[in-house]
Amino acid sequence: MLRAIIFDLDDTLVDQEGAARAAVVGWAAEHGISGPEVVARWEAVSGPYYQRYQRREISFQEQRRARAREFLGVDVGDAEADELFAGYLTRYEAQWVAFADAVPTLRRVREAGLRTIVLTNGEDAHQRLKLDLTGLAEHVDLHVSTSTLPVSKPDPQAYLLTCERAGIAPTQALMVGNSLAHDVLGPIEAGLDAVLLDRHDAHPAAAVRRIATLADLAW
């Protein structure tokens, strides 16, 4: 029997991609960088470093410093790199917003007698702040950041340990998120059911349960 729905956070409940794009344009302009390639360049720089953080190869702060140095093309010490990244971070956090279908869906899940859980690969304090600032925290029963676990998504243990914290069996949970690897294939391997949130129809051929909006979520 289903007892909980586990949601990814970034680009599932919160428009993280939109916030990052808006933030980097203003930040880059402040440093004399502009043009149509700014967003793509930031994403190309950020992705590999963030993945290294998720693999526990570098710390959360180290990946921030590395992104600032490479994007801005500067060779500076840690303190200056932190200061530079703060210019982006302030803009980024100010742009955080929950998708319009997020709160109604979380409420609908609770009204059905199910628990609402968030499982995110982000750093714990940062993601909790995101939940607070977007007004989602009060609608979430349990929040698990993989920075508090020994592994990150899509390692099966990330989902199993989340279920353990929630006091439920994997077969009693449904995972919902926008990443095919992290939020569908990984959970399925761990014994959970899963649904892919494909807001932009990026995976039309995926042989998995797929929805275009959280309003379409059924269980």
TORLO-365756 format. One record per residue: chain; residue in one letter; x negated, y, z negated of N, C-alpha, C, O in turn; residue number from 1. Coordinates in steps of 0.05 Angstrom, whole numbers, padded with zeros to 5 digits. Example, Ala and Ser with C-alpha at 12.3 -4.5 7.8 and 13.67 -1.06 7.14 Angstrom:
 chain resn   n.xx   n.yy   n.zz  ca.xx  ca.yy  ca.zz   c.xx   c.yy   c.zz   o.xx   o.yy   o.zz resi
     A    a -00264 -00114 -00156 -00246 -00090 -00156 -00264 -00066 -00156 -00285 -00066 -00169    1
     A    s -00257 -00045 -00142 -00273 -00021 -00143 -00258  00001 -00157 -00268  00023 -00161    2
***
This chain:
 chain resn   n.xx   n.yy   n.zz  ca.xx  ca.yy  ca.zz   c.xx   c.yy   c.zz   o.xx   o.yy   o.zz resi
     A    m -00017 -00024  00000  00000  00000  00000 -00018  00025  00000 -00037  00027 -00015    1
     A    l -00011  00044  00017 -00026  00069  00019 -00023  00085 -00007 -00001  00089 -00017    2
     A    r -00046  00095 -00017 -00045  00111 -00042 -00058  00139 -00038 -00052  00157 -00054    3
     A    a -00074  00142 -00018 -00088  00168 -00014 -00095  00173  00015 -00099  00154  00030    4
     A    i -00096  00198  00022 -00106  00206  00048 -00131  00222  00043 -00131  00242  00028    5
     A    i -00152  00214  00056 -00178  00227  00054 -00183  00245  00078 -00182  00235  00101    6
     A    f -00187  00271  00074 -00191  00290  00095 -00220  00299  00097 -00233  00303  00076    7
     A    d -00230  00301  00121 -00255  00315  00125 -00249  00345  00120 -00225  00353  00120    8
     A    l -00269  00361  00116 -00264  00390  00110 -00270  00408  00134 -00251  00420  00145    9
     A    d -00295  00409  00144 -00302  00427  00165 -00290  00419  00192 -00294  00396  00201   10
     A    d -00276  00437  00204 -00262  00434  00230 -00240  00414  00229 -00230  00405  00250   11
     A    t -00232  00406  00205 -00208  00390  00201 -00188  00407  00185 -00165  00411  00194   12
     A    l -00196  00416  00161 -00179  00433  00145 -00187  00462  00148 -00170  00480  00146   13
     A    v -00213  00467  00152 -00223  00495  00155 -00236  00499  00182 -00250  00481  00192   14
     A    d -00232  00522  00193 -00243  00528  00220 -00273  00537  00216 -00279  00560  00218   15
     A    q -00290  00517  00211 -00318  00523  00206 -00331  00532  00232 -00348  00551  00231   16
     A    e -00325  00520  00254 -00338  00527  00279 -00332  00556  00287 -00349  00571  00296   17
     A    g -00307  00564  00284 -00299  00591  00290 -00313  00611  00272 -00321  00633  00281   18
     A    a -00316  00604  00246 -00329  00622  00227 -00359  00625  00234 -00370  00647  00233   19
     A    a -00371  00603  00242 -00400  00604  00248 -00405  00620  00273 -00424  00636  00274   20
     A    r -00388  00617  00293 -00391  00632  00318 -00388  00662  00313 -00404  00678  00323   21
     A    a -00367  00670  00299 -00363  00698  00294 -00386  00710  00277 -00394  00732  00282   22
     A    a -00395  00695  00258 -00416  00705  00240 -00443  00709  00255 -00456  00729  00251   23
     A    v -00450  00690  00272 -00477  00691  00284 -00478  00714  00305 -00500  00725  00309   24
     A    v -00456  00721  00317 -00456  00742  00337 -00464  00769  00323 -00481  00783  00333   25
     A    g -00451  00775  00301 -00458  00800  00286 -00485  00799  00274 -00500  00819  00275   26
     A    w -00493  00777  00263 -00519  00774  00251 -00542  00776  00271 -00562  00790  00267   27
     A    a -00538  00763  00294 -00558  00765  00315 -00561  00793  00326 -00584  00802  00331   28
     A    a -00539  00806  00329 -00540  00834  00339 -00556  00852  00321 -00570  00870  00329   29
     A    e -00553  00847  00295 -00568  00863  00275 -00598  00860  00278 -00613  00878  00271   30
     A    h -00606  00837  00290 -00635  00832  00294 -00642  00835  00323 -00663  00825  00332   31
     A    g -00626  00849  00339 -00633  00855  00366 -00629  00832  00386 -00640  00832  00408   32
     A    i -00613  00813  00378 -00607  00790  00396 -00578  00790  00404 -00560  00791  00388   33
     A    s -00574  00790  00430 -00546  00791  00440 -00545  00776  00466 -00565  00766  00477   34
     A    g -00520  00774  00477 -00517  00760  00502 -00499  00736  00499 -00493  00727  00477   35
     A    p -00489  00725  00521 -00470  00703  00521 -00482  00677  00510 -00467  00658  00504   36
     A    e -00508  00675  00509 -00521  00650  00500 -00525  00649  00470 -00535  00629  00460   37
     A    v -00518  00670  00455 -00524  00671  00427 -00512  00647  00411 -00526  00634  00396   38
     A    v -00486  00642  00415 -00473  00621  00400 -00485  00594  00407 -00490  00578  00389   39
     A    a -00488  00589  00433 -00500  00563  00441 -00528  00559  00430 -00535  00537  00422   40
     A    r -00543  00580  00429 -00570  00579  00419 -00570  00573  00389 -00585  00556  00379   41
     A    w -00552  00586  00374 -00549  00581  00345 -00541  00552  00340 -00552  00539  00322   42
     A    e -00522  00542  00355 -00514  00514  00352 -00536  00495  00358 -00539  00474  00344   43
     A    a -00552  00501  00379 -00574  00483  00386 -00595  00483  00364 -00608  00462  00360   44
     A    v -00600  00506  00351 -00619  00507  00330 -00608  00494  00304 -00622  00479  00291   45
     A    s -00583  00500  00298 -00572  00491  00272 -00568  00461  00271 -00573  00448  00251   46
     A    g -00557  00449  00292 -00550  00421  00292 -00572  00402  00282 -00567  00387  00263   47
     A    p -00595  00402  00295 -00616  00384  00287 -00625  00387  00258 -00631  00367  00244   48
     A    y -00627  00412  00249 -00636  00416  00221 -00615  00407  00201 -00621  00396  00180   49
     A    y -00589  00412  00207 -00569  00403  00189 -00567  00373  00188 -00561  00361  00167   50
     A    q -00572  00360  00211 -00572  00331  00211 -00595  00320  00195 -00592  00299  00182   51
     A    r -00618  00333  00196 -00640  00325  00179 -00633  00328  00149 -00641  00311  00133   52
     A    y -00619  00349  00142 -00610  00352  00115 -00591  00329  00107 -00594  00317  00085   53
     A    q -00573  00322  00125 -00554  00300  00119 -00568  00273  00116 -00559  00256  00102   54
     A    r -00590  00270  00130 -00606  00245  00128 -00625  00246  00104 -00641  00227  00099   55
     A    r -00624  00268  00088 -00640  00271  00064 -00670  00275  00070 -00687  00270  00054   56
     A    e -00676  00285  00094 -00704  00290  00102 -00713  00317  00093 -00737  00321  00087   57
     A    i -00695  00336  00091 -00702  00363  00080 -00679  00371  00062 -00657  00360  00063   58
     A    s -00684  00391  00045 -00664  00401  00027 -00644  00419  00041 -00648  00428  00063   59
     A    f -00622  00425  00027 -00602  00443  00038 -00614  00471  00043 -00609  00483  00064   60
     A    q -00630  00480  00024 -00642  00507  00027 -00663  00506  00049 -00666  00526  00063   61
     A    e -00678  00485  00052 -00698  00483  00072 -00686  00484  00100 -00698  00496  00119   62
     A    q -00663  00471  00104 -00651  00472  00131 -00641  00500  00137 -00642  00509  00160   63
     A    r -00632  00515  00117 -00624  00543  00121 -00648  00559  00130 -00647  00575  00149   64
     A    r -00670  00556  00116 -00695  00572  00122 -00705  00565  00150 -00712  00583  00165   65
     A    a -00704  00540  00157 -00714  00532  00183 -00697  00543  00206 -00707  00551  00227   66
     A    r -00671  00543  00201 -00653  00554  00222 -00658  00584  00226 -00658  00594  00249   67
     A    a -00661  00599  00204 -00666  00628  00206 -00692  00633  00220 -00693  00650  00238   68
     A    r -00713  00619  00213 -00740  00624  00225 -00739  00618  00255 -00749  00634  00271   69
     A    e -00728  00595  00263 -00728  00587  00291 -00710  00605  00308 -00718  00614  00329   70
     A    f -00686  00611  00298 -00668  00627  00313 -00678  00656  00317 -00676  00667  00339   71
     A    l -00689  00667  00296 -00699  00695  00298 -00727  00696  00309 -00737  00718  00315   72
     A    g -00741  00673  00311 -00768  00672  00321 -00788  00686  00303 -00805  00701  00313   73
     A    v -00786  00681  00277 -00804  00694  00258 -00818  00673  00241 -00808  00652  00236   74
     A    d -00842  00680  00233 -00858  00663  00215 -00860  00677  00188 -00878  00693  00184   75
     A    v -00842  00670  00171 -00841  00684  00145 -00840  00664  00122 -00835  00640  00126   76
     A    g -00845  00673  00098 -00845  00656  00075 -00816  00650  00066 -00797  00660  00078   77
     A    d -00814  00633  00046 -00788  00623  00038 -00769  00646  00028 -00746  00647  00035   78
     A    a -00780  00664  00012 -00763  00686  00001 -00752  00703  00024 -00728  00711  00023   79
     A    e -00768  00710  00043 -00758  00726  00065 -00739  00711  00083 -00720  00722  00093   80
     A    a -00745  00685  00087 -00726  00668  00102 -00699  00667  00089 -00678  00668  00102   81
     A    d -00699  00664  00062 -00674  00664  00047 -00659  00690  00051 -00635  00690  00054   82
     A    e -00673  00712  00050 -00661  00738  00053 -00649  00742  00081 -00627  00753  00085   83
     A    l -00664  00732  00101 -00654  00734  00129 -00629  00717  00132 -00609  00726  00144   84
     A    f -00629  00693  00121 -00606  00675  00124 -00582  00687  00110 -00559  00682  00118   85
     A    a -00587  00701  00088 -00564  00713  00073 -00548  00732  00090 -00524  00735  00085   86
     A    g -00561  00745  00109 -00546  00762  00127 -00526  00747  00144 -00504  00757  00149   87
     A    y -00533  00723  00152 -00514  00706  00166 -00493  00695  00147 -00469  00695  00153   88
     A    l -00502  00686  00124 -00485  00672  00105 -00462  00690  00095 -00439  00681  00093   89
     A    t -00468  00715  00090 -00447  00734  00081 -00425  00736  00102 -00401  00736  00095   90
     A    r -00433  00739  00127 -00414  00740  00148 -00398  00714  00152 -00374  00714  00156   91
     A    y -00413  00692  00150 -00401  00665  00153 -00379  00660  00132 -00357  00652  00139   92
     A    e -00385  00665  00107 -00366  00660  00086 -00342  00678  00088 -00320  00670  00081   93
     A    a -00346  00702  00098 -00324  00721  00101 -00304  00712  00123 -00281  00721  00123   94
     A    q -00314  00695  00140 -00297  00685  00163 -00283  00659  00157 -00267  00650  00174   95
     A    w -00288  00647  00134 -00275  00621  00128 -00245  00625  00127 -00234  00643  00114   96
     A    v -00231  00607  00140 -00201  00607  00139 -00192  00578  00144 -00203  00564  00160   97
     A    a -00171  00571  00129 -00159  00545  00133 -00142  00545  00158 -00129  00565  00165   98
     A    f -00141  00523  00173 -00123  00521  00195 -00094  00523  00186 -00088  00516  00163   99
     A    a -00077  00533  00203 -00049  00538  00195 -00035  00512  00187 -00016  00513  00171  100
     A    d -00044  00489  00197 -00031  00464  00191 -00042  00450  00166 -00033  00429  00159  101
     A    a -00063  00462  00154 -00076  00449  00132 -00060  00447  00106 -00054  00425  00096  102
     A    v -00052  00470  00095 -00036  00470  00070 -00010  00456  00073 -00003  00440  00056  103
     A    p  00006  00460  00094  00031  00446  00097  00027  00415  00098  00043  00400  00087  104
     A    t  00005  00406  00110  00000  00378  00111 -00008  00367  00083  00001  00345  00075  105
     A    l -00025  00381  00069 -00033  00373  00042 -00008  00371  00024 -00006  00353  00008  106
     A    r  00009  00391  00026  00034  00391  00010  00051  00367  00018  00063  00354  00000  107
     A    r  00053  00361  00044  00070  00339  00053  00059  00312  00043  00075  00294  00036  108
     A    v  00033  00310  00042  00021  00285  00031  00027  00282  00002  00035  00260 -00006  109
     A    r  00025  00303 -00014  00031  00301 -00042  00061  00295 -00047  00068  00280 -00065  110
     A    e  00078  00308 -00031  00107  00303 -00034  00114  00274 -00028  00134  00265 -00038  111
     A    a  00097  00261 -00012  00102  00233 -00007  00091  00215 -00029  00093  00190 -00027  112
     A    g  00080  00227 -00050  00070  00211 -00072  00042  00201 -00068  00033  00183 -00082  113
     A    l  00027  00212 -00049  00000  00204 -00043 -00020  00225 -00054 -00013  00249 -00057  114
     A    r -00044  00216 -00059 -00065  00235 -00068 -00079  00247 -00044 -00082  00235 -00023  115
     A    t -00087  00272 -00048 -00103  00286 -00027 -00132  00287 -00035 -00139  00296 -00057  116
     A    i -00149  00277 -00018 -00178  00275 -00023 -00193  00288 -00001 -00185  00285  00023  117
     A    v -00214  00302 -00007 -00232  00313  00013 -00259  00300  00011 -00270  00298 -00011  118
     A    l -00269  00290  00033 -00296  00278  00035 -00311  00293  00056 -00304  00293  00080  119
     A    t -00332  00307  00048 -00347  00324  00066 -00377  00319  00064 -00387  00312  00042  120
     A    n -00391  00322  00086 -00420  00318  00086 -00435  00343  00076 -00459  00343  00074  121
     A    g -00420  00364  00069 -00433  00389  00061 -00444  00388  00033 -00440  00368  00018  122
     A    e -00459  00409  00026 -00470  00411 -00001 -00447  00418 -00021 -00430  00434 -00015  123
     A    d -00448  00406 -00044 -00425  00406 -00062 -00416  00434 -00070 -00392  00441 -00066  124
     A    a -00433  00451 -00081 -00425  00477 -00090 -00415  00494 -00066 -00396  00509 -00069  125
     A    h -00428  00492 -00043 -00420  00507 -00020 -00392  00500 -00010 -00376  00517 -00003  126
     A    q -00386  00473 -00010 -00361  00464 -00001 -00338  00470 -00021 -00316  00475 -00014  127
     A    r -00345  00469 -00047 -00325  00476 -00067 -00318  00506 -00065 -00294  00513 -00068  128
     A    l -00338  00522 -00059 -00332  00551 -00055 -00314  00554 -00031 -00296  00571 -00031  129
     A    k -00319  00539 -00010 -00302  00540  00014 -00273  00533  00008 -00254  00546  00017  130
     A    l -00269  00512 -00008 -00242  00505 -00016 -00229  00527 -00032 -00205  00533 -00029  131
     A    d -00244  00539 -00050 -00233  00561 -00067 -00225  00585 -00050 -00203  00596 -00052  132
     A    l -00244  00594 -00032 -00239  00618 -00017 -00218  00616  00004 -00205  00636  00012  133
     A    t -00213  00591  00013 -00192  00587  00033 -00165  00580  00021 -00145  00576  00036  134
     A    g -00164  00578 -00006 -00139  00571 -00019 -00131  00542 -00018 -00109  00535 -00024  135
     A    l -00150  00525 -00010 -00144  00496 -00008 -00148  00481 -00034 -00137  00460 -00037  136
     A    a -00165  00492 -00051 -00172  00477 -00076 -00148  00467 -00091 -00148  00444 -00101  137
     A    e -00128  00484 -00094 -00105  00476 -00110 -00088  00454 -00098 -00071  00442 -00111  138
     A    h -00093  00448 -00073 -00078  00427 -00059 -00094  00401 -00056 -00084  00382 -00043  139
     A    v -00117  00400 -00068 -00135  00377 -00066 -00138  00364 -00093 -00145  00377 -00113  140
     A    d -00133  00338 -00094 -00134  00323 -00120 -00163  00315 -00127 -00170  00314 -00150  141
     A    l -00179  00308 -00106 -00206  00300 -00111 -00223  00309 -00088 -00216  00306 -00064  142
     A    h -00246  00321 -00095 -00265  00331 -00074 -00291  00316 -00078 -00302  00315 -00100  143
     A    v -00301  00304 -00056 -00327  00290 -00057 -00345  00301 -00035 -00338  00299 -00011  144
     A    s -00367  00312 -00043 -00388  00320 -00024 -00409  00299 -00024 -00417  00289 -00045  145
     A    t -00419  00292  00000 -00439  00270  00001 -00466  00278 -00011 -00483  00262 -00015  146
     A    s -00469  00304 -00017 -00493  00312 -00032 -00493  00301 -00060 -00514  00300 -00073  147
     A    t -00470  00292 -00070 -00468  00279 -00096 -00469  00248 -00094 -00467  00234 -00114  148
     A    l -00472  00238 -00069 -00474  00210 -00064 -00502  00203 -00054 -00517  00221 -00046  149
     A    p -00510  00177 -00054 -00536  00170 -00044 -00537  00170 -00013 -00559  00169 -00002  150
     A    v -00514  00171  00000 -00514  00170  00030 -00493  00190  00040 -00476  00199  00025  151
     A    s -00495  00196  00066 -00475  00213  00079 -00458  00197  00099 -00465  00175  00106  152
     A    k -00436  00209  00107 -00421  00198  00129 -00439  00197  00154 -00454  00216  00158  153
     A    p -00439  00177  00170 -00419  00155  00172 -00428  00129  00158 -00418  00108  00165  154
     A    d -00447  00130  00139 -00455  00106  00125 -00430  00095  00110 -00417  00110  00096  155
     A    p -00424  00070  00114 -00400  00058  00101 -00398  00063  00071 -00376  00065  00059  156
     A    q -00421  00064  00058 -00421  00068  00029 -00409  00095  00021 -00399  00098 -00001  157
     A    a -00411  00115  00038 -00399  00141  00032 -00369  00139  00027 -00358  00152  00009  158
     A    y -00356  00123  00043 -00327  00120  00041 -00320  00101  00018 -00301  00105  00003  159
     A    l -00336  00080  00015 -00331  00061 -00007 -00335  00074 -00034 -00319  00069 -00053  160
     A    l -00355  00091 -00037 -00360  00104 -00062 -00339  00125 -00068 -00332  00130 -00091  161
     A    t -00329  00138 -00047 -00307  00157 -00050 -00282  00143 -00060 -00268  00153 -00079  162
     A    c -00276  00120 -00049 -00253  00104 -00058 -00257  00095 -00087 -00238  00095 -00103  163
     A    e -00281  00088 -00094 -00287  00080 -00121 -00282  00103 -00141 -00271  00099 -00162  164
     A    r -00291  00127 -00133 -00286  00150 -00151 -00256  00156 -00154 -00247  00164 -00175  165
     A    a -00241  00150 -00132 -00212  00155 -00133 -00197  00133 -00147 -00173  00135 -00153  166
     A    g -00211  00110 -00152 -00198  00088 -00165 -00179  00073 -00147 -00159  00062 -00156  167
     A    i -00185  00072 -00121 -00169  00058 -00102 -00186  00039 -00085 -00210  00042 -00083  168
     A    a -00172  00020 -00072 -00186  00002 -00054 -00188  00015 -00027 -00171  00032 -00020  169
     A    p -00208  00008 -00011 -00210  00019  00016 -00185  00016  00033 -00178  00033  00049  170
     A    t -00171 -00007  00029 -00147 -00012  00045 -00124  00005  00036 -00103  00005  00049  171
     A    q -00127  00020  00014 -00106  00038  00005 -00110  00067  00013 -00096  00085  00004  172
     A    a -00130  00071  00031 -00137  00099  00039 -00136  00102  00069 -00141  00083  00084  173
     A    l -00128  00126  00078 -00128  00133  00106 -00147  00157  00109 -00143  00177  00094  174
     A    m -00166  00156  00127 -00185  00178  00132 -00176  00193  00156 -00169  00182  00176  175
     A    v -00177  00220  00154 -00169  00238  00176 -00191  00258  00180 -00199  00272  00161  176
     A    g -00200  00261  00205 -00220  00281  00210 -00226  00285  00240 -00216  00270  00257  177
     A    n -00242  00305  00246 -00247  00312  00274 -00271  00298  00287 -00275  00301  00311  178
     A    s -00286  00284  00271 -00310  00270  00282 -00304  00241  00287 -00296  00226  00269  179
     A    l -00308  00232  00312 -00303  00204  00319 -00321  00185  00303 -00312  00165  00292  180
     A    a -00346  00193  00300 -00366  00176  00286 -00362  00178  00256 -00361  00157  00242  181
     A    h -00360  00202  00246 -00359  00206  00216 -00332  00201  00204 -00331  00192  00181  182
     A    d -00311  00206  00218 -00284  00205  00205 -00266  00183  00215 -00244  00180  00205  183
     A    v -00276  00168  00235 -00259  00146  00245 -00275  00120  00246 -00268  00100  00232  184
     A    l -00296  00119  00262 -00311  00094  00264 -00325  00086  00238 -00325  00062  00231  185
     A    g -00336  00105  00224 -00349  00099  00198 -00329  00088  00178 -00334  00067  00166  186
     A    p -00307  00101  00174 -00287  00091  00155 -00276  00064  00163 -00272  00047  00146  187
     A    i -00271  00060  00188 -00260  00034  00197 -00280  00012  00191 -00272 -00010  00182  188
     A    e -00306  00017  00195 -00326 -00003  00188 -00326 -00009  00158 -00332 -00031  00150  189
     A    a -00319  00011  00142 -00318  00007  00113 -00292 -00005  00103 -00289 -00011  00079  190
     A    g -00273 -00010  00121 -00248 -00023  00114 -00225 -00004  00109 -00203 -00013  00100  191
     A    l -00228  00022  00116 -00206  00041  00114 -00192  00043  00140 -00202  00036  00161  192
     A    d -00167  00053  00140 -00154  00060  00164 -00163  00089  00170 -00172  00103  00153  193
     A    a -00160  00098  00195 -00169  00124  00203 -00154  00136  00226 -00144  00121  00243  194
     A    v -00153  00162  00227 -00140  00177  00248 -00159  00199  00257 -00170  00214  00241  195
     A    l -00162  00202  00284 -00179  00223  00295 -00162  00248  00300 -00142  00247  00314  196
     A    l -00171  00270  00288 -00158  00296  00294 -00173  00308  00318 -00196  00318  00315  197
     A    d -00160  00309  00341 -00173  00317  00365 -00159  00343  00375 -00144  00342  00395  198
     A    r -00165  00365  00362 -00151  00390  00368 -00156  00400  00397 -00138  00413  00408  199
     A    h -00179  00393  00408 -00186  00404  00434 -00186  00382  00456 -00198  00386  00477  200
     A    d -00174  00359  00450 -00173  00337  00470 -00200  00329  00480 -00205  00326  00504  201
     A    a -00219  00327  00461 -00247  00320  00468 -00252  00291  00472 -00272  00282  00484  202
     A    h -00233  00274  00462 -00237  00245  00463 -00212  00231  00475 -00200  00214  00462  203
     A    p -00204  00238  00499 -00180  00227  00511 -00181  00197  00515 -00160  00183  00516  204
     A    a -00205  00186  00517 -00207  00157  00523 -00214  00141  00498 -00217  00116  00499  205
     A    a -00215  00154  00475 -00222  00139  00450 -00200  00119  00443 -00176  00126  00442  206
     A    a -00208  00095  00438 -00189  00074  00432 -00183  00073  00402 -00187  00053  00388  207
     A    v -00174  00096  00392 -00167  00099  00363 -00141  00115  00361 -00132  00127  00380  208
     A    r -00130  00115  00337 -00107  00132  00332 -00116  00161  00334 -00136  00169  00322  209
     A    r -00101  00178  00349 -00110  00205  00354 -00086  00224  00353 -00064  00218  00363  210
     A    i -00091  00247  00340 -00070  00268  00338 -00082  00294  00346 -00106  00298  00344  211
     A    a -00065  00313  00356 -00075  00339  00365 -00073  00360  00343 -00086  00381  00345  212
     A    t -00057  00354  00323 -00054  00373  00301 -00047  00358  00275 -00037  00335  00277  213
     A    l -00053  00369  00252 -00047  00356  00227 -00017  00353  00224 -00007  00336  00209  214
     A    a -00001  00370  00237  00028  00368  00235  00038  00341  00247  00060  00332  00241  215
     A    d  00021  00329  00264  00029  00303  00276  00021  00279  00259  00026  00256  00267  216
     A    l  00007  00284  00237 -00002  00262  00220  00021  00247  00209  00039  00258  00196  217
     A    a  00020  00220  00213  00040  00202  00202  00025  00179  00188  00003  00173  00196  218
     A    w  00038  00166  00170  00026  00144  00156  00047  00123  00149  00040  00102  00137  219
***
